[in-house]
């Protein structure tokens, strides 16, 4: 059985025991979090009805807080001496999926 969940502005395919990386969740390490299911697949049965999915809970446990890769933002205009450099690293959270319950 697996589910498609909405996590951090994206959709992720998860099964019990999977570890996913999502945008930062404001929760302590070891805390439990839940995600909203968008699709649920049990063998040959596929559930996508929002009313049926309202009772589906996908639970996970926060493993760690990490940072994403460095993104370099460079702005340059020719012949004017204009240069700007900026960097960005996204804040991420690793979550282990512990249960998918109906």
FENPE-V794544 format. One record per residue. N is the residue number from 1. RES is the residue in one small letter. BURIAL is b if it has 16 or more other ideal C-beta (glycine too) atoms within 10 Angstrom, else e. D_FIRST is the distance of its C-alpha to the first C-alpha in whole Angstrom. Layout:
N_RES_BURIAL_D_FIRST + N_RES_BURIAL_D_FIRST
//
This chain:
1_x_e_0 + 2_x_b_4 + 3_x_b_7 + 4_x_b_11 + 5_x_b_13 + 6_x_e_17 + 7_x_b_18 + 8_x_b_22 + 9_x_e_23 + 10_x_e_20 + 11_x_e_17 + 12_x_b_14 + 13_x_e_11 + 14_x_b_9 + 15_x_e_7 + 16_x_e_8 + 17_x_e_11 + 18_x_e_12 + 19_x_e_15 + 20_x_b_16 + 21_x_b_20 + 22_x_b_21 + 23_x_e_24 + 24_x_e_26 + 25_x_b_25 + 26_x_e_28 + 27_x_e_27 + 28_x_e_28 + 29_x_e_26 + 30_x_e_24 + 31_x_e_24 + 32_x_e_21 + 33_x_b_19 + 34_x_e_17 + 35_x_b_16 + 36_x_e_16 + 37_x_b_13 + 38_x_e_14 + 39_x_b_11 + 40_x_b_8 + 41_x_e_6 + 42_x_e_5 + 43_x_e_6 + 44_x_e_10 + 45_x_e_10 + 46_x_e_10 + 47_x_e_11 + 48_x_e_14 + 49_x_e_17 + 50_x_e_18 + 51_x_e_19 + 52_x_e_16 + 53_x_b_14 + 54_x_e_17 + 55_x_e_16 + 56_x_b_13 + 57_x_e_13 + 58_x_b_12 + 59_x_b_14 + 60_x_b_15 + 61_x_b_19 + 62_x_b_21 + 63_x_e_22 + 64_x_e_25 + 65_x_e_27 + 66_x_e_28 + 67_x_e_30 + 68_x_e_29 + 69_x_e_32 + 70_x_e_35 + 71_x_e_36 + 72_x_e_40 + 73_x_e_41 + 74_x_e_45 + 75_x_e_47 + 76_x_e_50 + 77_x_e_53 + 78_x_e_56 + 79_x_e_59 + 80_x_e_59 + 81_x_e_58 + 82_x_e_55 + 83_x_e_52 + 84_x_e_49 + 85_x_e_46 + 86_x_e_43 + 87_x_e_40 + 88_x_e_37 + 89_x_e_34 + 90_x_e_31 + 91_x_e_30 + 92_x_b_26 + 93_x_b_24 + 94_x_b_21 + 95_x_b_18 + 96_x_e_16 + 97_x_b_12 + 98_x_e_13 + 99_x_e_11 + 100_x_b_8 + 101_x_e_10 + 102_x_e_12
//
